[in-house]
């Protein structure tokens, strides 16, 4: 087992040559016609003691001289040793979710399982351990602060916000408690292992300890499911798969609109629409389509002047009319009023609006929803002002 380090000049050569760690063979390889040279450190055997000795050597060399690492076989040993444990972890986590869903015996179980199968572990972690509404609330709270806030103020603001994760709702906060409390460390260690990152002996020991405990807890939970399937009330039975399915839909929507950051006020408006919580199912698909179109490249081709945009303003008002049915909350009525006020400021005729109200115009007929010439000042009542 060996470590190799590339040095590009002779500044530290004498000091490196004098470093002789115990139970490690040291040598220097000079490169002909170059100021570059390689320091080599070797230990006998492909085993954990040798990996730990060379890891300690690596810590010293990198902290003292910071050369380029060419070979790090101690880290490779740690990666390979941990891989089976993290592979086991991912498979058992998926097994737990699949069983929990299937044991509810409802129509959406098969669809949920297929969708989970298509997700990588990073996406599954996002679904299970992050709360989209909490993230939006944090961003909103910080953006609304009108002065140079302090660290303590931000921490206090965040502590006052509620957070509800899918894991807590479906699995339980105390179930597989080590994973619930340390999922960020698990994610980072897993990425180190799967992407061949350089690990030291301390990280290896920590990762091995935590993943073995989590796998044991997963085994316990899986045994409970197989031996004594949960007897839940009808409402709870529907809750697991319906909640999981809704989370998958929400993640799909968020992914669709995160491809492009909105530039204009109207793109931002539609971006916000699809991120609203408690959206009626009857309009969710329409909102996804609106979001996907809002982030398309067509926007870059649309008219850039206020005059051209104002001529198409009735079309945008009609479009929001389709979202203004009684089943939708007051927030959508507010959106309509904002657009109508914007149209009034532009002082353009609304003849077509009166007779065509309620019709959704074809997307390809729309012009630049930004409604402003490049470098122009925002309108007084626009959402950007």
C-alpha positions as CSV (number, residue, x, y, z in Angstrom):
1,X,0.0,0.0,0.0
2,X,1.4,3.3,-1.0
3,X,1.0,7.1,-1.0
4,X,2.5,9.3,-3.7
5,X,2.8,13.1,-3.7
6,X,3.9,15.5,-6.5
7,X,6.1,18.5,-5.6
8,X,6.8,21.1,-8.3
9,X,9.9,22.6,-6.8
10,X,12.8,21.8,-4.4
11,X,11.8,24.2,-1.6
12,X,10.8,21.4,0.9
13,X,12.7,18.5,-0.6
14,X,15.3,18.2,2.2
15,X,12.6,18.4,4.9
16,X,10.5,15.8,3.1
17,X,13.4,13.5,2.8
18,X,14.1,13.7,6.5
19,X,10.6,12.7,7.4
20,X,10.7,9.0,8.4
21,X,7.4,7.8,9.9
22,X,7.5,4.5,11.8
23,X,6.8,1.3,9.8
24,X,6.8,3.2,6.5
25,X,9.3,3.0,3.7
26,X,10.2,6.4,2.1
27,X,11.7,7.2,-1.2
28,X,12.1,10.1,-3.7
29,X,11.5,9.8,-7.4
30,X,13.1,12.6,-9.5
31,X,11.7,13.5,-12.9
32,X,14.3,14.1,-15.6
33,X,14.7,17.5,-17.0
34,X,12.1,18.9,-14.6
35,X,12.0,20.6,-11.2
36,X,9.1,18.2,-10.3
37,X,9.7,15.2,-8.0
38,X,7.6,12.6,-6.3
39,X,7.6,11.5,-2.6
40,X,6.6,7.9,-2.1
41,X,5.5,6.3,1.2
42,X,4.8,2.6,1.5
43,X,3.5,0.2,4.1
44,X,3.4,-3.6,4.0
45,X,0.0,-5.4,3.4
46,X,-3.4,-4.4,2.2
47,X,-5.0,-4.2,5.6
48,X,-6.5,-1.7,8.1
49,X,-3.4,-1.2,10.2
50,X,-1.3,-0.3,7.1
51,X,-4.2,2.0,5.9
52,X,-4.2,3.8,9.3
53,X,-0.4,4.3,9.3
54,X,-0.4,5.7,5.8
55,X,-3.4,7.9,6.6
56,X,-1.5,9.5,9.5
57,X,1.4,10.0,7.1
58,X,-0.9,11.7,4.6
59,X,-2.3,14.0,7.3
60,X,1.2,15.2,8.1
61,X,2.4,15.6,4.5
62,X,-0.8,17.5,3.4
63,X,-0.9,19.8,6.5
64,X,2.8,20.6,6.3
65,X,3.5,20.9,2.6
66,X,0.2,20.6,0.7
67,X,1.5,18.9,-2.4
68,X,-0.7,17.3,-5.1
69,X,-1.8,13.8,-4.2
70,X,-1.1,11.3,-7.0
71,X,-1.9,8.1,-5.2
72,X,-3.8,7.6,-1.9
73,X,-4.2,3.9,-1.3
74,X,-5.1,4.3,2.3
75,X,-8.2,6.3,1.3
76,X,-8.9,3.8,-1.4
77,X,-8.9,1.0,1.2
78,X,-11.3,3.0,3.4
79,X,-13.6,3.6,0.4
80,X,-13.6,-0.1,-0.5
81,X,-14.1,-1.3,3.0
82,X,-17.1,1.0,3.6
83,X,-18.8,0.4,0.2
84,X,-20.7,-2.8,1.2
85,X,-22.1,-1.1,4.3
86,X,-23.5,1.9,2.4
87,X,-24.7,-0.4,-0.4
88,X,-26.6,-2.4,2.2
89,X,-28.0,0.8,3.8
90,X,-29.4,2.1,0.5
91,X,-31.0,-1.2,-0.4
92,X,-32.6,-1.6,3.1
93,X,-33.9,1.9,3.1
94,X,-35.6,1.3,-0.3
95,X,-36.9,-2.0,1.0
96,X,-38.5,-0.2,4.0
97,X,-40.2,2.4,1.8
98,X,-41.4,-0.2,-0.7
99,X,-42.8,-2.5,2.0
100,X,-44.5,0.4,3.9
101,X,-46.2,1.5,0.7
102,X,-47.2,-2.0,-0.5
103,X,-48.7,-3.0,2.8
104,X,-51.3,-0.2,2.6
105,X,-53.0,-2.1,-0.3
106,X,-54.3,0.9,-2.2
107,X,-54.2,1.9,-5.8
108,X,-51.3,4.3,-5.7
109,X,-48.8,1.9,-4.0
110,X,-47.5,0.4,-7.3
111,X,-47.0,3.9,-8.8
112,X,-45.2,5.2,-5.8
113,X,-42.8,2.2,-5.7
114,X,-42.0,2.6,-9.4
115,X,-41.3,6.3,-8.9
116,X,-39.1,5.7,-5.9
117,X,-37.2,3.1,-7.9
118,X,-36.3,5.7,-10.5
119,X,-34.9,8.2,-7.9
120,X,-31.3,8.2,-6.8
121,X,-30.5,8.3,-3.1
122,X,-29.9,12.0,-3.1
123,X,-33.4,12.7,-4.4
124,X,-34.9,10.3,-1.9
125,X,-33.0,12.1,0.9
126,X,-34.5,15.4,-0.3
127,X,-38.0,13.9,-0.3
128,X,-37.6,12.3,3.2
129,X,-35.6,14.8,5.2
130,X,-36.3,18.3,3.8
131,X,-39.5,20.4,4.1
132,X,-40.1,22.6,1.0
133,X,-42.5,24.9,2.9
134,X,-40.0,25.4,5.7
135,X,-37.3,26.3,3.1
136,X,-39.7,28.9,1.5
137,X,-40.6,30.3,4.9
138,X,-36.9,30.7,5.8
139,X,-36.1,32.5,2.5
140,X,-39.2,34.7,2.9
141,X,-38.4,35.7,6.5
142,X,-34.8,36.6,5.6
143,X,-35.7,38.5,2.5
144,X,-38.3,40.6,4.4
145,X,-35.7,41.9,6.8
146,X,-35.0,45.6,6.1
147,X,-31.6,46.0,7.8
148,X,-28.2,44.3,8.2
149,X,-29.4,41.4,10.3
150,X,-27.2,39.6,12.8
151,X,-26.4,35.9,13.1
152,X,-28.4,35.5,16.3
153,X,-31.4,37.2,14.8
154,X,-31.4,34.8,11.8
155,X,-31.0,31.8,14.2
156,X,-33.9,33.0,16.3
157,X,-36.1,33.6,13.2
158,X,-35.4,30.1,12.0
159,X,-36.1,28.6,15.4
160,X,-39.6,30.1,15.4
161,X,-40.5,28.4,12.1
162,X,-42.1,25.0,12.0
163,X,-40.7,22.1,10.0
164,X,-42.5,19.0,9.0
165,X,-40.6,16.3,7.0
166,X,-41.9,13.4,5.1
167,X,-39.9,11.0,7.3
168,X,-41.6,12.3,10.4
169,X,-45.0,12.0,8.8
170,X,-44.6,8.6,7.3
171,X,-41.9,6.7,9.3
172,X,-41.8,8.6,12.6
173,X,-39.3,10.9,14.2
174,X,-38.1,8.3,16.7
175,X,-38.0,5.4,14.1
176,X,-34.4,4.6,13.0
177,X,-33.4,7.6,15.2
178,X,-29.7,7.6,14.2
179,X,-30.5,8.1,10.5
180,X,-33.1,10.8,11.4
181,X,-30.7,12.8,13.5
182,X,-27.5,12.2,11.4
183,X,-28.8,11.9,7.8
184,X,-26.5,14.8,6.7
185,X,-23.4,13.0,7.9
186,X,-24.7,9.8,6.3
187,X,-25.2,11.6,3.0
188,X,-21.7,13.1,3.1
189,X,-20.0,9.8,4.0
190,X,-22.0,8.0,1.4
191,X,-20.8,10.5,-1.2
192,X,-17.2,10.2,-0.1
193,X,-17.4,6.4,-0.6
194,X,-19.3,6.3,-3.8
195,X,-17.3,9.1,-5.5
196,X,-13.9,7.9,-4.3
197,X,-13.1,11.0,-2.2
198,X,-10.0,10.9,-0.1
199,X,-10.9,9.9,3.5
200,X,-8.7,9.8,6.5
201,X,-8.7,7.2,9.3
202,X,-10.9,9.3,11.6
203,X,-13.6,9.8,9.0
204,X,-13.5,6.0,8.2
205,X,-14.0,5.1,11.8
206,X,-16.8,7.5,12.3
207,X,-18.6,6.4,9.0
208,X,-18.2,2.8,9.9
209,X,-19.7,3.2,13.3
210,X,-22.7,5.2,12.3
211,X,-23.6,3.1,9.2
212,X,-23.4,-0.2,11.1
213,X,-25.8,1.2,13.8
214,X,-28.2,2.4,11.2
215,X,-28.2,-0.9,9.3
216,X,-29.0,-2.6,12.6
217,X,-31.9,-0.3,13.2
218,X,-33.2,-0.8,9.7
219,X,-33.1,-4.6,10.3
220,X,-35.2,-4.2,13.4
221,X,-37.8,-2.1,11.6
222,X,-37.9,-4.4,8.6
223,X,-38.4,-7.4,10.9
224,X,-41.3,-5.6,12.6
225,X,-43.0,-5.0,9.3
226,X,-42.6,-8.5,8.0
227,X,-43.6,-10.3,11.2
228,X,-46.3,-7.9,12.4
229,X,-47.6,-5.7,9.6
230,X,-49.1,-2.5,10.9
231,X,-52.8,-2.5,11.5
232,X,-53.8,1.0,10.7
233,X,-57.2,2.8,10.4
234,X,-58.6,3.4,7.0
235,X,-57.7,7.0,7.0
236,X,-54.1,6.3,8.0
237,X,-53.9,3.7,5.3
238,X,-54.8,6.2,2.7
239,X,-52.6,8.8,4.4
240,X,-49.2,7.0,3.8
241,X,-49.5,6.6,0.0
242,X,-51.4,9.7,-0.6
243,X,-48.9,11.7,1.4
244,X,-46.0,10.0,-0.4
245,X,-47.6,10.5,-3.8
246,X,-48.2,14.2,-3.1
247,X,-44.6,14.6,-2.0
248,X,-43.4,13.0,-5.3
249,X,-45.7,15.4,-7.3
250,X,-44.4,18.4,-5.4
251,X,-40.8,17.4,-6.0
252,X,-41.5,17.0,-9.7
253,X,-43.1,20.4,-9.8
254,X,-40.2,22.0,-8.0
255,X,-37.7,20.3,-10.3
256,X,-39.5,21.5,-13.3
257,X,-39.3,25.2,-12.3
258,X,-35.8,25.0,-10.9
259,X,-34.3,24.5,-14.3
260,X,-34.4,28.2,-14.9
261,X,-34.4,31.1,-12.5
262,X,-37.2,33.6,-13.4
263,X,-36.0,36.9,-14.8
264,X,-39.2,38.9,-15.4
265,X,-41.9,39.9,-12.9
266,X,-44.4,37.7,-14.7
267,X,-42.1,34.7,-14.7
268,X,-41.6,35.2,-11.0
269,X,-45.4,35.4,-10.5
270,X,-46.0,32.1,-12.2
271,X,-43.0,30.6,-10.4
272,X,-44.6,31.5,-7.1
273,X,-48.0,30.1,-8.2
274,X,-46.7,26.5,-8.5
275,X,-44.8,26.8,-5.2
276,X,-48.0,27.6,-3.2
277,X,-49.0,25.0,-0.6
278,X,-52.4,23.3,-0.5
279,X,-53.0,23.7,-4.2
280,X,-56.3,22.0,-5.3
281,X,-55.6,18.9,-7.3
282,X,-57.9,20.1,-10.2
283,X,-55.5,22.8,-11.1
284,X,-52.1,21.3,-10.2
285,X,-51.4,19.9,-13.7
286,X,-52.3,23.2,-15.2
287,X,-49.9,25.0,-12.9
288,X,-47.1,22.6,-13.8
289,X,-47.7,23.3,-17.5
290,X,-47.6,27.0,-16.8
291,X,-44.4,26.7,-14.9
292,X,-42.7,24.6,-17.5
293,X,-43.7,27.1,-20.2
294,X,-42.6,30.0,-18.1
295,X,-39.1,28.6,-17.9
296,X,-38.8,27.8,-21.6
297,X,-36.4,29.6,-23.9
298,X,-39.3,31.2,-25.7
299,X,-39.2,34.1,-23.3
300,X,-35.9,35.2,-24.8
301,X,-37.5,35.6,-28.2
302,X,-40.5,37.7,-27.1
303,X,-40.9,41.4,-27.5
304,X,-38.8,43.6,-25.2
305,X,-40.7,46.9,-25.3
306,X,-43.5,48.2,-23.0
307,X,-45.7,49.0,-25.9
308,X,-45.6,45.5,-27.4
309,X,-46.0,43.8,-24.0
310,X,-49.0,46.0,-23.1
311,X,-50.9,44.9,-26.2
312,X,-50.8,41.4,-24.9
313,X,-51.6,42.2,-21.3
314,X,-55.3,41.1,-21.7
315,X,-54.1,37.6,-22.6
316,X,-52.3,37.4,-19.3
317,X,-55.3,38.6,-17.4
318,X,-57.4,35.9,-19.1
319,X,-54.8,33.3,-18.3
320,X,-55.0,34.1,-14.6
321,X,-58.8,34.1,-14.8
322,X,-58.6,30.3,-15.4
323,X,-57.0,30.1,-12.0
324,X,-59.6,32.3,-10.3
325,X,-62.4,29.8,-9.7
326,X,-64.1,29.7,-6.3
327,X,-62.1,26.6,-5.2
328,X,-58.8,28.5,-5.3
329,X,-57.7,30.6,-2.4
330,X,-57.6,34.4,-2.2
331,X,-54.0,34.5,-3.2
332,X,-55.0,33.8,-6.8
333,X,-57.6,36.6,-6.7
334,X,-54.8,38.9,-5.6
335,X,-52.6,37.8,-8.5
336,X,-55.5,38.7,-10.9
337,X,-55.8,42.2,-9.3
338,X,-52.1,42.8,-9.6
339,X,-52.2,42.0,-13.3
340,X,-55.2,44.2,-13.9
341,X,-53.6,47.1,-12.1
342,X,-50.5,46.6,-14.1
343,X,-52.5,46.7,-17.3
344,X,-54.3,49.9,-16.2
345,X,-50.9,51.6,-15.6
346,X,-49.9,50.8,-19.2
347,X,-53.1,52.5,-20.4
348,X,-53.9,50.2,-23.2
349,X,-57.4,49.2,-24.4
350,X,-59.1,46.1,-22.9
351,X,-61.8,45.6,-25.5
352,X,-60.8,42.0,-26.2
353,X,-60.8,41.2,-22.5
354,X,-64.6,41.9,-22.0
355,X,-65.8,39.5,-24.7
356,X,-63.1,36.8,-24.3
357,X,-62.9,36.6,-20.5
358,X,-62.4,33.0,-19.3
359,X,-60.7,31.8,-22.4
360,X,-57.0,30.7,-22.0
361,X,-55.0,32.1,-24.9
362,X,-52.5,29.7,-26.7
363,X,-49.1,30.0,-25.1
364,X,-47.4,30.5,-28.5
365,X,-49.4,33.7,-29.1
366,X,-48.1,35.4,-25.9
367,X,-45.5,38.1,-26.0
368,X,-42.8,39.0,-23.5
369,X,-44.5,39.0,-20.1
370,X,-41.9,41.2,-18.6
371,X,-43.6,44.3,-20.0
372,X,-40.5,46.6,-19.8
373,X,-37.9,47.8,-22.2
374,X,-34.3,46.9,-21.4
375,X,-32.9,49.3,-18.7
376,X,-36.4,50.8,-18.2
377,X,-37.5,51.7,-14.6
378,X,-40.1,49.3,-13.1
379,X,-43.8,50.4,-13.2
380,X,-45.1,51.8,-9.9
381,X,-47.5,48.9,-9.2
382,X,-45.4,46.1,-10.7
383,X,-44.4,43.2,-8.4
384,X,-40.8,44.2,-8.8
385,X,-41.2,47.8,-7.5
